[in-house]
Structure formats: structure tokens, C-alpha cells
Amino acid sequence: MTATTLVPTDSRSATTPAQRLRVSSAAVRVSFTWLGVRKSLTPSQKTQAAETFGAESDFLSARKKLLDTTHSAYKDVTAIRGRVGAFWKALTLPYPDPGIRLIRQEQIDTFNQQMVTFRQELTDAVTRLDEHYAEIKSAARRRLGNLYDPLDYPPTLRGLFDLAWEFPNVQPPDYLMQINPAIYDQEKARIAARFEEAVRLAEQAFVSEFAGLVSHLCERLSAQGDGEKKVFRDTAVTNLVEFFNRFRSLNVHSNDQLDELVDQAQKFVRGAEPQALRANETLRQHVATQLSSVQAVLDGMLVDRPRRSIIRNQPLEGGSS
């Protein structure tokens, strides 16, 4: 699938973070087709359930679970959905329009190749799930009793789970220039405002994630009330390192203070391997002391950031689950 370059403008003319983001990015949307695993009870079933509790059926909402979502084969399918979402978000920045995020144009090929791999993995996982479909339906028949209805179940699960992605054009269409230049200019202004908001959303997301990671590591490095060291997992450090890499890749340089804090924190933890932090109390205290200064500034940024009415980006689109 080919992406449309957002703005055919020379990057040398892009002087603000929003302009740089428009020049260097493309919009990307990810969606799923997903079989629903719950279904509302019929009116007669709801009436029967309400009578059990002496309630009125109009004031009762009830659904039945069609498939055992704890089955290992089903969990393998949903795990792929989670991996797709994590990959999509790790490689992109938020955009105000629901379901859309922004990707660096040079990352499109990498993204597309990985999504093709994910789609094949999903197809394979659904095939394995379909091999267990008979036993899953049999278990549902036992568990649902009189609520079981064979008509709720399609003949096969193949083709009922799918992954799709596209690169929508978020620019005003050129034909508006010919039809009505004034409307075209209005759309240009609207899109410019969208990218200004995208920059703010990206900055807020970076500050929030960075503050959480630094706070968690500082908390893990500090001693308990009895002086004992707290045990922390490697991820307390590795997640922060991964953030540094992602920030460096996606940063639009909209906040000099944030850039400087990231540089400082990266220097503070450079070479501090998790095992060394566990074994060396002096190193633990040194890193904790340095990071605490970063944490204090980040906490202030979280408190002082302006409150804006924004349209928050929605998670992956798709069918009901």
C-alpha cells in the first residue's frame, strides 16, 4: 500500500514543529475485523432472568458469552491484536482525529512489512483456533445450558478475524481550490490547527510516559523503610532505555526543556545495567539522586501543562469483541 505524502512542501520552509511534522509524516490508520464473543439475551430470556431476581426485564441488561476467551488458542489470537497495537503506537505519534496516528515517512516500508507479517500470524492463529472450534462450542453448550443457540455460531472462524491498515490523506483535496478557494483556505487552516494539536498531544504523551518511567525507577532504587533494598525487574531500566530510543526517533523538538531532560536522564543511566544496580548500593544511590532531579522537573511540567479541550486519539478500530 502506498502512502500519500502529506504536504508537497520543501522541508527547508518548515520552521515550526507543526510544519516539520507535516512535511516529514504520513497519516496511518489500523483497523480490525473481529468476531464478537458476547450476545444480548433475547427478550424472553431476559424476562426469565429478571423473574429469578424479582426484577422488571426493562431494567435488566444481560448478555451471554459465546466463546471461552481464556482458551489458549483464542488468547493466541488476541495476543496478536495487542502486539499490533503496541507496534503501531510505538512507531507513531498521536493525531487529533480518532483512529489516526502519524508515522515518519521513512518508516512506512518497515511498518508495512511488519503489518504484513502480523496479518499472516493472525491468519495462522485463527486457523489453529478453528481447529479447536468444535470443542469450544461443546464447552459453550455445557456452560450456557438453555441459553445455548447453535445459530449464534458461524460454521467456521476463518475469515472472521482480520487486520487492515491504510494511509489516509489528511490534506484538503486539490479540487476545492478550483471549486471554492475560500473553502480550500479554511481547510488548510483547519489542518494546520490539527498539526499544532498533534504536536501538543505528542509532547504531553512524551512528558507523561517519561515521568512515569523515571518515577518508577527512582522508587525501585530507593530503600524501604527498614533500609532494605527494593527488588526491581530489568524492565524498570530497559523500558526507560526503549523510551529514549523512541523519543529520539519521533521527537519533533517542540520543547527544549524536555529535550534537555531526556539527554540528562540518558546520561545518568548510561552503563547502569540492571544487575549492577541490584548489586552496587553506591551506584543505586548515585543514579537515584541524579534521576530525582529530573523527576522533580517532570512533575512540575505535568502540573503546569495547560489544560486544553482536545479530541483524544482513539485506540484501534474494528468490530465488537
C-alpha positions as CSV (number, residue, x, y, z in Angstrom):
1,M,0.0,0.0,0.0
2,T,1.4,3.4,-1.0
3,A,1.2,6.4,1.4
4,T,0.4,9.9,0.2
5,T,2.9,12.5,1.2
6,L,1.1,14.9,3.4
7,V,2.5,18.2,2.2
8,P,4.4,18.7,-1.0
9,T,6.4,21.5,0.6
10,D,10.1,21.8,0.7
11,S,11.3,20.8,4.1
12,R,13.6,23.8,4.3
13,S,10.5,26.1,4.5
14,A,9.2,24.1,7.6
15,T,10.2,26.3,10.5
16,T,7.8,25.3,13.3
17,P,7.4,21.8,14.9
18,A,4.0,21.5,13.4
19,Q,5.3,22.4,9.9
20,R,8.1,19.9,10.3
21,L,5.7,17.2,11.4
22,R,3.5,17.8,8.3
23,V,6.4,17.6,6.0
24,S,8.0,14.5,7.5
25,S,5.0,12.4,8.4
26,A,2.1,10.4,6.9
27,A,-1.2,9.5,8.4
28,V,-1.8,5.9,9.2
29,R,-4.9,4.0,10.4
30,V,-5.1,0.5,11.7
31,S,-8.4,-1.4,12.0
32,F,-9.6,-4.9,12.8
33,T,-12.4,-7.2,11.8
34,W,-13.2,-9.1,15.0
35,L,-15.8,-11.7,15.8
36,G,-17.9,-10.6,18.7
37,V,-17.9,-13.2,21.6
38,R,-20.9,-11.9,23.5
39,K,-24.5,-11.5,22.6
40,S,-27.5,-10.0,24.3
41,L,-30.2,-12.3,25.6
42,T,-33.5,-12.5,23.7
43,P,-36.5,-10.6,25.3
44,S,-37.9,-13.9,26.6
45,Q,-34.6,-15.0,28.1
46,K,-34.2,-11.6,29.7
47,T,-37.7,-11.8,31.2
48,Q,-36.9,-15.3,32.6
49,A,-33.6,-14.0,34.1
50,A,-35.5,-11.0,35.6
51,E,-38.1,-13.2,37.2
52,T,-35.3,-15.0,39.0
53,F,-34.4,-11.8,40.9
54,G,-37.9,-10.4,41.0
55,A,-36.9,-7.6,38.7
56,E,-38.5,-5.9,35.6
57,S,-36.9,-7.1,32.4
58,D,-36.9,-3.5,31.0
59,F,-34.4,-2.6,33.8
60,L,-32.2,-5.5,33.2
61,S,-29.3,-5.8,30.8
62,A,-27.8,-9.2,30.2
63,R,-25.5,-10.9,27.7
64,K,-24.2,-14.4,27.2
65,K,-20.6,-15.3,26.4
66,L,-20.4,-17.3,23.3
67,L,-16.8,-18.4,23.4
68,D,-14.3,-19.2,26.1
69,T,-11.9,-16.3,25.8
70,T,-9.5,-18.0,28.2
71,H,-8.8,-20.8,25.8
72,S,-5.2,-20.8,24.8
73,A,-5.9,-20.8,21.1
74,Y,-8.2,-17.7,21.5
75,K,-5.6,-16.0,23.7
76,D,-3.0,-16.5,20.9
77,V,-5.3,-14.7,18.5
78,T,-5.9,-11.7,20.9
79,A,-2.2,-11.6,21.7
80,I,-1.5,-10.6,18.1
81,R,-4.0,-7.8,18.3
82,G,-2.2,-6.5,21.4
83,R,1.2,-6.7,19.6
84,V,-0.2,-4.9,16.6
85,G,-1.4,-2.1,18.8
86,A,1.8,-1.8,20.7
87,F,3.8,-1.8,17.4
88,W,1.6,0.8,15.8
89,K,1.7,3.2,18.8
90,A,5.5,2.7,19.3
91,L,6.2,3.8,15.8
92,T,3.8,6.7,15.6
93,L,2.6,10.0,17.2
94,P,-0.9,10.9,18.1
95,Y,-3.2,12.9,15.8
96,P,-6.4,14.6,16.9
97,D,-8.7,12.7,14.5
98,P,-9.9,9.4,16.0
99,G,-8.2,6.3,14.8
100,I,-5.3,8.1,13.0
101,R,-1.7,8.4,14.1
102,L,1.3,9.9,12.3
103,I,4.3,7.9,11.1
104,R,7.6,9.1,9.8
105,Q,7.7,8.7,6.0
106,E,11.0,6.8,6.1
107,Q,9.4,4.3,8.5
108,I,6.5,3.4,6.2
109,D,8.2,0.5,4.4
110,T,9.3,-1.0,7.8
111,F,5.8,-0.6,9.1
112,N,4.1,-2.1,6.1
113,Q,6.4,-5.1,6.1
114,Q,5.7,-5.8,9.8
115,M,2.0,-5.4,9.3
116,V,2.0,-8.0,6.5
117,T,3.8,-10.3,8.9
118,F,1.2,-9.6,11.6
119,R,-1.6,-10.3,9.3
120,Q,-0.2,-13.7,8.3
121,E,0.4,-14.5,12.0
122,L,-3.2,-13.6,12.7
123,T,-4.4,-15.8,9.8
124,D,-2.4,-18.7,11.2
125,A,-3.6,-18.2,14.7
126,V,-7.2,-18.1,13.6
127,T,-6.6,-21.4,11.7
128,R,-5.4,-23.0,14.8
129,L,-8.3,-21.6,16.8
130,D,-10.7,-23.0,14.2
131,E,-9.2,-26.4,14.8
132,H,-10.4,-26.2,18.4
133,Y,-13.8,-24.7,17.4
134,A,-15.8,-27.9,17.9
135,E,-14.5,-28.4,21.4
136,I,-15.1,-24.7,22.3
137,K,-18.7,-24.9,21.1
138,S,-19.2,-28.1,23.0
139,A,-17.9,-26.4,26.2
140,A,-20.2,-23.4,25.5
141,R,-23.2,-25.8,25.1
142,R,-22.4,-27.3,28.6
143,R,-21.9,-23.9,30.2
144,L,-24.8,-22.0,28.7
145,G,-27.4,-24.7,29.1
146,N,-30.7,-23.5,27.7
147,L,-29.1,-20.2,26.6
148,Y,-27.1,-22.1,24.0
149,D,-28.2,-21.5,20.5
150,P,-26.3,-23.1,17.6
151,L,-27.4,-20.3,15.3
152,D,-25.2,-18.0,17.3
153,Y,-22.1,-19.8,15.9
154,P,-20.9,-19.5,12.3
155,P,-19.7,-22.6,10.5
156,T,-16.1,-21.6,10.7
157,L,-14.0,-18.9,12.4
158,R,-11.8,-18.5,9.3
159,G,-12.2,-15.1,7.7
160,L,-13.9,-13.6,10.8
161,F,-10.7,-12.0,12.2
162,D,-8.7,-9.7,10.0
163,L,-6.2,-6.9,10.1
164,A,-6.1,-3.9,7.8
165,W,-4.2,-0.6,7.6
166,E,-4.2,2.4,5.3
167,F,-2.6,5.8,4.8
168,P,-5.4,8.3,4.6
169,N,-4.9,11.7,3.1
170,V,-5.5,14.3,5.8
171,Q,-4.9,17.3,3.5
172,P,-7.7,19.3,1.8
173,P,-8.5,17.9,-1.6
174,D,-7.0,19.9,-4.5
175,Y,-10.3,20.2,-6.3
176,L,-11.5,22.5,-3.6
177,M,-9.1,25.1,-4.9
178,Q,-10.9,25.1,-8.2
179,I,-14.4,24.9,-6.8
180,N,-14.1,27.4,-3.9
181,P,-10.7,28.9,-2.9
182,A,-12.2,30.3,0.3
183,I,-13.3,26.8,1.5
184,Y,-9.9,25.5,0.5
185,D,-8.2,28.1,2.6
186,Q,-10.5,27.2,5.5
187,E,-9.5,23.6,5.2
188,K,-5.8,24.5,5.1
189,A,-6.2,26.4,8.3
190,R,-8.1,23.6,9.9
191,I,-5.4,21.1,9.0
192,A,-2.7,23.4,10.3
193,A,-4.5,23.6,13.6
194,R,-4.7,19.8,13.6
195,F,-1.0,19.5,13.4
196,E,-0.4,22.1,16.0
197,E,-2.6,20.0,18.3
198,A,-0.7,16.9,17.2
199,V,2.5,18.5,18.4
200,R,0.9,19.3,21.8
201,L,-0.5,15.7,22.1
202,A,2.9,14.2,21.3
203,E,4.6,16.5,23.8
204,Q,2.1,15.6,26.5
205,A,2.4,11.9,25.8
206,F,6.1,12.1,26.0
207,V,6.2,14.0,29.3
208,S,3.6,11.7,30.9
209,E,5.4,8.5,29.8
210,F,8.8,9.8,30.7
211,A,7.7,11.0,34.1
212,G,6.1,7.6,34.8
213,L,9.2,5.7,33.9
214,V,11.6,7.9,35.8
215,S,9.3,7.9,38.9
216,H,9.1,4.1,38.8
217,L,12.8,3.6,38.5
218,C,13.5,6.1,41.3
219,E,11.0,4.3,43.5
220,R,12.6,1.0,42.8
221,L,16.1,2.3,43.5
222,S,15.2,3.8,46.9
223,A,15.5,1.8,50.1
224,Q,12.5,0.6,52.1
225,G,11.6,1.9,55.5
226,D,13.8,-0.7,57.1
227,G,16.7,0.1,54.9
228,E,16.4,-3.0,52.8
229,K,16.8,-2.6,49.0
230,K,13.7,-2.9,46.9
231,V,13.8,-5.6,44.2
232,F,13.1,-4.3,40.7
233,R,12.8,-6.0,37.4
234,D,15.1,-5.4,34.4
235,T,12.2,-3.6,32.7
236,A,12.5,-0.7,35.1
237,V,15.7,0.2,33.3
238,T,15.1,-1.3,29.8
239,N,11.7,0.4,29.4
240,L,13.4,3.7,30.0
241,V,16.1,2.9,27.5
242,E,13.5,2.0,24.9
243,F,11.7,5.3,25.6
244,F,15.0,7.2,24.9
245,N,15.3,5.4,21.5
246,R,11.6,6.1,20.6
247,F,11.9,9.7,21.7
248,R,14.9,10.2,19.6
249,S,13.2,8.7,16.6
250,L,9.8,10.5,16.9
251,N,10.8,13.8,18.6
252,V,9.7,17.0,16.8
253,H,11.7,19.2,19.1
254,S,8.8,21.2,20.3
255,N,10.1,21.6,23.9
256,D,13.7,22.4,24.6
257,Q,13.3,21.7,28.3
258,L,12.0,18.2,27.6
259,D,14.9,17.5,25.1
260,E,17.4,18.5,27.8
261,L,15.8,16.4,30.5
262,V,15.8,13.3,28.2
263,D,19.5,13.9,27.4
264,Q,20.3,14.2,31.1
265,A,18.4,11.1,32.1
266,Q,20.0,9.2,29.3
267,K,23.5,10.2,30.6
268,F,22.5,9.2,34.2
269,V,21.5,5.7,33.3
270,R,24.1,5.0,30.6
271,G,26.1,1.9,31.5
272,A,23.9,1.2,34.5
273,E,22.9,-2.3,33.9
274,P,20.0,-3.8,36.0
275,Q,22.2,-6.4,37.6
276,A,24.8,-3.8,38.5
277,L,22.1,-1.6,40.1
278,R,21.0,-4.6,42.2
279,A,24.5,-5.4,43.4
280,N,26.0,-2.0,43.9
281,E,24.4,0.2,46.6
282,T,26.6,3.2,45.8
283,L,25.6,3.0,42.1
284,R,21.9,2.7,43.1
285,Q,22.1,5.8,45.3
286,H,24.0,7.8,42.7
287,V,21.6,7.0,39.8
288,A,18.6,7.6,42.1
289,T,19.9,11.0,43.2
290,Q,20.5,12.1,39.7
291,L,17.2,10.9,38.4
292,S,15.3,12.5,41.3
293,S,16.3,16.0,39.9
294,V,14.8,15.0,36.6
295,Q,11.7,13.7,38.2
296,A,11.1,17.0,40.1
297,V,11.2,19.0,36.9
298,L,8.9,16.5,35.1
299,D,6.4,16.6,38.0
300,G,6.3,20.4,37.6
301,M,5.7,20.1,33.9
302,L,2.8,17.7,34.5
303,V,1.3,20.2,36.9
304,D,1.9,23.3,34.9
305,R,0.9,22.0,31.5
306,P,-2.1,23.9,30.1
307,R,-5.5,22.3,30.2
308,R,-6.9,22.1,26.7
309,S,-10.0,20.7,25.3
310,I,-8.7,18.1,22.9
311,I,-10.1,15.3,20.8
312,R,-8.1,12.4,22.1
313,N,-6.9,9.7,19.7
314,Q,-8.9,6.5,19.8
315,P,-7.3,3.0,20.0
316,L,-7.5,0.6,17.2
317,E,-10.7,0.5,15.3
318,G,-12.6,-2.7,14.5
319,G,-15.6,-4.9,15.1
320,S,-17.0,-5.5,18.5
321,S,-15.4,-8.0,20.8
